[in-house]
C-alpha cells in the first residue's frame, strides 16, 4: 500500500503543503510568513498545525516530497514540526 504524500512548495513569503494519494489532492493549506518570529520558526509552527490536520484525518505515516528545495531552513523546520505532531516519515 502506498503512503500518503505531503508535497510542499516554499517561497520567500509563504509555504504551501498538500496531502496527495493516488495522484489526487486530499487537502492542502497555505501559510504566509509575517510577524516577529523568524520564517523557520513560523514554518515549524505551521508543521505542527498541519500535523494535527493529518492526525484528524487519521494519517500517521507519510512520504515527504520537497521538490527541488534543499532539506534545510524552512523545509527542515516544517518537517520537524510534523514529527513533533506525531507523524512518521
Z-matrix of the N, CA and C atoms (Angstrom, degrees):
N
C 1 1.448
C 2 1.527 1 109.41
N 3 1.297 2 116.49 1 133.28
C 4 1.457 3 121.79 2 -178.43
C 5 1.521 4 110.38 3 -81.06
N 6 1.319 5 114.95 4 138.64
C 7 1.468 6 120.35 5 177.75
C 8 1.519 7 110.43 6 -73.72
N 9 1.311 8 114.76 7 157.68
C 10 1.465 9 120.24 8 170.51
C 11 1.524 10 107.93 9 -69.31
N 12 1.308 11 116.34 10 146.97
C 13 1.458 12 121.57 11 179.36
C 14 1.517 13 109.59 12 -108.04
N 15 1.320 14 115.66 13 136.49
C 16 1.460 15 121.14 14 169.97
C 17 1.518 16 105.61 15 -105.18
N 18 1.317 17 115.39 16 112.78
C 19 1.458 18 122.38 17 -177.95
C 20 1.517 19 107.57 18 -104.28
N 21 1.337 20 116.38 19 128.46
C 22 1.460 21 118.78 20 -179.76
C 23 1.518 22 110.62 21 -117.60
N 24 1.314 23 114.20 22 151.79
C 25 1.452 24 123.36 23 172.29
C 26 1.514 25 106.00 24 -132.35
N 27 1.317 26 116.80 25 128.61
C 28 1.464 27 119.64 26 178.61
C 29 1.511 28 110.41 27 -123.69
N 30 1.319 29 114.05 28 148.92
C 31 1.458 30 121.35 29 172.70
C 32 1.528 31 106.69 30 -133.39
N 33 1.307 32 116.91 31 -174.66
C 34 1.462 33 119.80 32 178.69
C 35 1.517 34 112.32 33 -68.85
N 36 1.333 35 117.47 34 -24.40
C 37 1.462 36 120.42 35 -174.35
C 38 1.518 37 114.83 36 -111.11
N 39 1.346 38 118.02 37 -12.11
C 40 1.463 39 119.32 38 -176.15
C 41 1.523 40 111.38 39 -155.47
N 42 1.329 41 114.02 40 169.55
C 43 1.454 42 122.03 41 173.44
C 44 1.530 43 106.89 42 -139.54
N 45 1.313 44 116.85 43 137.13
C 46 1.451 45 122.25 44 -178.25
C 47 1.521 46 108.89 45 -126.05
N 48 1.328 47 117.05 46 135.59
C 49 1.460 48 122.02 47 179.68
C 50 1.521 49 109.17 48 -127.18
N 51 1.327 50 115.67 49 138.88
C 52 1.463 51 121.92 50 177.60
C 53 1.517 52 109.37 51 -132.28
N 54 1.322 53 116.34 52 146.40
C 55 1.455 54 121.98 53 174.49
C 56 1.518 55 107.34 54 -104.40
N 57 1.332 56 115.62 55 124.58
C 58 1.460 57 120.38 56 -178.26
C 59 1.517 58 110.22 57 -124.38
N 60 1.326 59 114.75 58 146.77
C 61 1.458 60 121.41 59 174.63
C 62 1.517 61 107.25 60 -146.21
N 63 1.315 62 115.89 61 128.90
C 64 1.467 63 121.66 62 179.87
C 65 1.528 64 111.82 63 52.40
N 66 1.335 65 116.75 64 45.49
C 67 1.462 66 124.52 65 177.99
C 68 1.525 67 114.36 66 65.03
N 69 1.317 68 117.54 67 14.54
C 70 1.460 69 121.68 68 177.04
C 71 1.524 70 108.58 69 -116.01
N 72 1.320 71 116.43 70 138.44
C 73 1.453 72 121.21 71 177.91
C 74 1.524 73 108.72 72 -84.34
N 75 1.341 74 116.06 73 121.85
C 76 1.457 75 120.56 74 178.45
C 77 1.527 76 110.82 75 -81.67
N 78 1.324 77 116.54 76 -48.76
C 79 1.465 78 121.22 77 174.09
C 80 1.519 79 108.82 78 -165.19
N 81 1.307 80 115.38 79 166.15
C 82 1.455 81 120.80 80 -179.61
C 83 1.512 82 110.79 81 -154.75
N 84 1.326 83 115.11 82 166.78
C 85 1.458 84 120.02 83 -179.76
C 86 1.521 85 108.59 84 -152.83
N 87 1.326 86 116.02 85 147.07
C 88 1.459 87 122.22 86 -179.91
C 89 1.522 88 108.89 87 -120.93
N 90 1.329 89 115.25 88 141.33
C 91 1.454 90 121.20 89 178.48
C 92 1.521 91 108.35 90 -127.32
N 93 1.333 92 117.06 91 130.05
C 94 1.459 93 122.59 92 178.89
C 95 1.529 94 107.92 93 -105.18
N 96 1.337 95 116.47 94 126.40
C 97 1.454 96 121.91 95 -178.20
C 98 1.523 97 110.47 96 -69.76
N 99 1.331 98 115.44 97 133.56
C 100 1.459 99 121.29 98 175.86
C 101 1.523 100 108.01 99 -163.64
N 102 1.278 101 116.91 100 165.78
C 103 1.457 102 120.55 101 176.39
C 104 1.509 103 113.01 102 96.28
N 105 1.341 104 114.87 103 -167.31
C 106 1.456 105 120.35 104 -173.15
C 107 1.526 106 113.80 105 -90.99
N 108 1.332 107 118.30 106 -17.50
C 109 1.464 108 120.16 107 178.81
C 110 1.520 109 110.92 108 -72.35
N 111 1.324 110 115.83 109 151.95
C 112 1.460 111 120.68 110 176.18
C 113 1.528 112 109.36 111 -66.94
N 114 1.333 113 117.74 112 150.15
C 115 1.470 114 120.23 113 -179.36
C 116 1.528 115 113.78 114 -56.43
N 117 1.332 116 118.83 115 -35.63
C 118 1.458 117 120.86 116 179.49
C 119 1.531 118 110.74 117 -66.25
N 120 1.322 119 117.29 118 -39.08
C 121 1.465 120 120.94 119 177.38
C 122 1.528 121 110.89 120 -66.24
N 123 1.331 122 116.12 121 -39.23
C 124 1.465 123 120.15 122 177.85
C 125 1.526 124 110.33 123 -66.95
N 126 1.330 125 116.98 124 -37.32
C 127 1.467 126 120.82 125 178.76
C 128 1.526 127 110.30 126 -64.48
N 129 1.326 128 116.90 127 -37.25
C 130 1.464 129 120.44 128 178.22
C 131 1.531 130 110.88 129 -65.08
N 132 1.311 131 116.81 130 -43.29
C 133 1.468 132 121.10 131 177.42
C 134 1.533 133 110.50 132 -63.19
N 135 1.312 134 116.64 133 -40.19
C 136 1.463 135 120.85 134 176.89
C 137 1.525 136 110.16 135 -64.13
N 138 1.329 137 117.66 136 -37.33
C 139 1.457 138 121.83 137 176.52
C 140 1.518 139 111.90 138 -62.18
N 141 1.331 140 116.70 139 -41.83
C 142 1.470 141 120.73 140 176.90
C 143 1.524 142 110.65 141 -62.83
N 144 1.323 143 115.99 142 -44.39
C 145 1.464 144 121.68 143 179.77
C 146 1.530 145 110.79 144 -63.28
N 147 1.334 146 116.31 145 -43.40
C 148 1.466 147 120.46 146 179.70
C 149 1.527 148 110.25 147 -68.04
N 150 1.339 149 116.95 148 -34.96
C 151 1.460 150 121.12 149 176.12
C 152 1.519 151 112.09 150 -61.90
N 153 1.327 152 116.85 151 -36.79
C 154 1.465 153 120.31 152 176.72
C 155 1.529 154 110.74 153 -65.36
N 156 1.341 155 116.49 154 -38.66
C 157 1.470 156 119.85 155 176.10
C 158 1.527 157 110.97 156 -62.73
N 159 1.328 158 116.17 157 -40.38
C 160 1.468 159 120.18 158 177.80
C 161 1.522 160 110.68 159 -63.49
N 162 1.328 161 116.65 160 -42.76
C 163 1.464 162 120.58 161 179.26
C 164 1.522 163 111.39 162 -63.16
N 165 1.324 164 116.74 163 -40.01
C 166 1.465 165 120.53 164 177.93
C 167 1.523 166 111.28 165 -63.86
N 168 1.344 167 116.70 166 -30.68
C 169 1.464 168 121.52 167 178.24
C 170 1.529 169 111.36 168 -86.63
N 171 1.357 170 116.34 169 7.51
C 172 1.463 171 123.35 170 178.90
C 173 1.533 172 112.36 171 61.95
N 174 1.325 173 115.39 172 37.40
C 175 1.465 174 121.97 173 175.86
C 176 1.521 175 107.09 174 -108.05
N 177 1.329 176 117.13 175 116.15
C 178 1.461 177 121.73 176 -177.30
C 179 1.523 178 112.54 177 -109.86
N 180 1.341 179 117.74 178 -26.05
C 181 1.459 180 121.38 179 -178.26
C 182 1.522 181 109.44 180 -123.71
N 183 1.335 182 115.30 181 136.53
C 184 1.461 183 120.14 182 -177.77
C 185 1.520 184 110.33 183 -137.77
N 186 1.314 185 115.12 184 166.30
C 187 1.454 186 123.18 185 164.02
C 188 1.523 187 105.85 186 -107.67
N 189 1.314 188 116.59 187 132.44
C 190 1.467 189 122.30 188 -175.96
C 191 1.524 190 108.45 189 -98.36
N 192 1.332 191 116.68 190 113.75
C 193 1.464 192 122.16 191 -179.05
C 194 1.522 193 107.43 192 -108.81
N 195 1.331 194 115.92 193 115.40
C 196 1.454 195 120.51 194 -175.82
C 197 1.513 196 113.01 195 -105.49
N 198 1.318 197 118.24 196 2.01
C 199 1.457 198 121.40 197 178.62
C 200 1.512 199 111.53 198 66.32
N 201 1.318 200 117.28 199 -135.57
C 202 1.454 201 122.22 200 179.96
C 203 1.520 202 113.24 201 -87.83
N 204 1.317 203 117.64 202 2.05
C 205 1.461 204 120.88 203 -177.24
C 206 1.527 205 110.42 204 -78.91
N 207 1.316 206 115.76 205 139.46
C 208 1.457 207 120.42 206 175.28
C 209 1.517 208 109.69 207 -72.03
N 210 1.330 209 115.52 208 155.05
C 211 1.460 210 120.95 209 -178.43
C 212 1.539 211 109.44 210 -87.78
N 213 1.319 212 116.21 211 76.56
C 214 1.460 213 122.56 212 173.89
C 215 1.517 214 107.79 213 -161.60
N 216 1.304 215 115.95 214 168.49
C 217 1.464 216 120.75 215 178.45
C 218 1.510 217 112.77 216 64.54
N 219 1.322 218 115.60 217 -127.54
C 220 1.469 219 121.60 218 -176.32
C 221 1.525 220 112.27 219 -63.95
N 222 1.330 221 116.92 220 -36.66
C 223 1.477 222 121.22 221 -178.56
C 224 1.524 223 109.97 222 -66.09
N 225 1.322 224 117.23 223 -44.24
C 226 1.460 225 121.57 224 178.94
C 227 1.531 226 110.67 225 -68.90
N 228 1.323 227 116.90 226 -41.26
C 229 1.464 228 120.91 227 -179.92
C 230 1.527 229 110.86 228 -62.49
N 231 1.332 230 117.50 229 -40.53
C 232 1.467 231 121.00 230 177.02
C 233 1.528 232 110.03 231 -61.68
N 234 1.336 233 117.00 232 -43.74
C 235 1.470 234 121.28 233 179.06
C 236 1.528 235 111.00 234 -63.79
N 237 1.324 236 117.49 235 -40.17
C 238 1.462 237 121.07 236 177.49
C 239 1.528 238 111.19 237 -62.49
N 240 1.325 239 116.43 238 -38.78
C 241 1.461 240 120.80 239 176.88
C 242 1.524 241 111.74 240 -63.82
N 243 1.325 242 116.67 241 -39.69
C 244 1.462 243 120.06 242 176.73
C 245 1.519 244 110.85 243 -63.14
N 246 1.335 245 116.30 244 -42.75
C 247 1.468 246 120.15 245 179.76
C 248 1.527 247 110.87 246 -63.23
N 249 1.330 248 117.27 247 -40.34
C 250 1.472 249 120.88 248 178.91
C 251 1.529 250 111.02 249 -64.61
N 252 1.319 251 117.08 250 -26.28
C 253 1.465 252 120.80 251 178.07
C 254 1.533 253 111.92 252 -82.40
N 255 1.346 254 116.97 253 -1.35
C 256 1.460 255 120.34 254 175.91
C 257 1.505 256 115.32 255 95.84
N 258 1.311 257 118.06 256 14.50
C 259 1.462 258 121.68 257 -179.70
C 260 1.524 259 108.99 258 -90.47
N 261 1.339 260 116.79 259 134.60
C 262 1.465 261 122.77 260 179.73
C 263 1.504 262 110.41 261 -98.49
N 264 1.327 263 116.21 262 140.91
C 265 1.468 264 122.40 263 178.17
C 266 1.508 265 108.64 264 -100.25
